[in-house]
Amino acid sequence: MLKMGGKVIEVKAVSPAEKGLIFSLTDAQSLPLVLRSERGFLARHLNPPVGFAHYFCFDESVVHSLPESSSYSLLPEEFSHLGDGDVVRVSADLRAIRVLFRKSSLHNSVLLTERCNHYCLMCSQPPKPHDDSYIFDEVEKLITLIPRQTPELGFTGGEPTLEAERFLRILRLCKSYLPSTAIHVLSNGRAFSNPAFTSAYAAIDHPDLMVGIPLYSDDPDRHDYIVQAQGAFDETIRGILNLKRARQKVEVRVVLHKQSIPRLVPLAEYISRNLLFVDHVALMGLEMMGFARANLDVLWADPYDYRAELSQAVQVLSRSGINVSIYNHPLCLIDRSVEFAYRKSISDWKNDFPHECSQCARRSDCGGFFSSGVQHKYSERLRPFS
């Protein structure tokens, strides 16, 4: 698992930062001087070039060879994965660093807010009620620094649509600065039950924009219980219908656990009958973080035990012509009949394998596990391929 945030070993600042600093990183020795003043330089060797706004070092000897009066951070070895084109944020006191974007990754996801109008039993990012609108300021800056050739970028929360105008502005910026980048938004979909908001969203006319919306049951009461919000099912369905009426891309996401699995096949039938026009359905394994860990007794279900229901749901959706995928599951616990829908989906920075998988002949084909699952709970029925 990659280190994405933490304390620095040593720091020096020429001038204080009020809200923290965001840097696009480079290791290009020959970058023109005029382009250096706002960039962070990855100083891996002695006597780095002059003129950069900040230097990120991994060795004390490099620190001592920096140009005089340079701002720098001495980083732990765990951050050695940083490379050209990555974007990082240094805290206001300059003593902590957070990786916002990794150019080499296919799984870049950007948090827009920690606030939410759901309180899902298995939420991996538990909502916080405080005003965090400053995050939108940070993201607006980030978008201008992301390389133009980035294939895909995700936005998540909390619920990103709670700050409606700021959210729409983010999408407009993406269209302007990243016109070739596919944008994927995770939302509970309820804001789109408002036709005016949906129209404003559609009017952005982004060339490759999709919203992923969770739906946990065909039974409104069960869905509302899982998300801990009364009336959520009705607003979510209206949101999906409004989006498709406006010709927008929609993905339906179903997290699989003890509360959703009993209605999984009926939900697949419901989608096939009533939401046949959605662009994708993702059937997803549980991430053992946040509320999921706290509510483990009412959520945990071994993928080995529900593989029959998962297979049947995939077949129902596939036979209806719906594009369906299985996310966040070990390959050995998926029936071969539905392996066509299997995807390696877990973000590389939180992907891991337990010791049972060390000799598996198909490990390279497998999406593995969330590192949180390896640490806390995973199936005891793993069947490594030989």
HELIX and SHEET records of a PDB file:
HELIX    1   1 LEU A   33  LEU A   35  5                                   3    
HELIX    2   2 GLU A   60  HIS A   64  1                                   5    
HELIX    3   3 GLU A   77  PHE A   79  5                                   3    
HELIX    4   4 TYR A  134  LEU A  145  1                                  12    
HELIX    5   5 PRO A  160  LEU A  162  5                                   3    
HELIX    6   6 ALA A  164  TYR A  177  1                                  14    
HELIX    7   7 ARG A  190  SER A  193  5                                   4    
HELIX    8   8 PRO A  195  ALA A  203  1                                   9    
HELIX    9   9 PRO A  220  VAL A  227  1                                   8    
HELIX   10  10 ALA A  232  ARG A  245  1                                  14    
HELIX   11  11 ILE A  261  ARG A  263  5                                   3    
HELIX   12  12 LEU A  264  ASN A  274  1                                  11    
HELIX   13  13 PHE A  291  ALA A  294  1                                   4    
HELIX   14  14 LEU A  296  LEU A  299  1                                   4    
HELIX   15  15 ARG A  307  ARG A  319  1                                  13    
HELIX   16  16 LEU A  331  LEU A  333  5                                   3    
HELIX   17  17 ARG A  336  ALA A  341  5                                   6    
HELIX   18  18 ASP A  348  LYS A  350  5                                   3    
HELIX   19  19 HIS A  355  CYS A  357  5                                   3    
HELIX   20  20 ARG A  363  ASP A  365  5                                   3    
HELIX   21  21 SER A  371  HIS A  376  1                                   6    
SHEET    1   A 8 GLY A   5  LYS A   7  0                                        
SHEET    2   A 8 ALA A  96  PHE A 101 -1                                        
SHEET    3   A 8 VAL A  87  VAL A  90 -1                                        
SHEET    4   A 8 LEU A  21  THR A  26 -1                                        
SHEET    5   A 8 ARG A  39  ALA A  43  1                                        
SHEET    6   A 8 HIS A  54  CYS A  57  1                                        
SHEET    7   A 8 TYR A  72  LEU A  74  1                                        
SHEET    8   A 8 GLU A  10  LYS A  12 -1                                        
SHEET    1   B 7 SER A 109  LEU A 111  0                                        
SHEET    2   B 7 GLU A 152  THR A 156  1                                        
SHEET    3   B 7 ALA A 182  LEU A 186  1                                        
SHEET    4   B 7 LEU A 209  PRO A 214  1                                        
SHEET    5   B 7 LYS A 249  VAL A 255  1                                        
SHEET    6   B 7 HIS A 280  MET A 284  1                                        
SHEET    7   B 7 VAL A 324  TYR A 327  1                                        
SHEET    1   C 2 ASN A 351  ASP A 352  0                                        
SHEET    2   C 2 PHE A 369  PHE A 370 -1                                        
END                                                                             
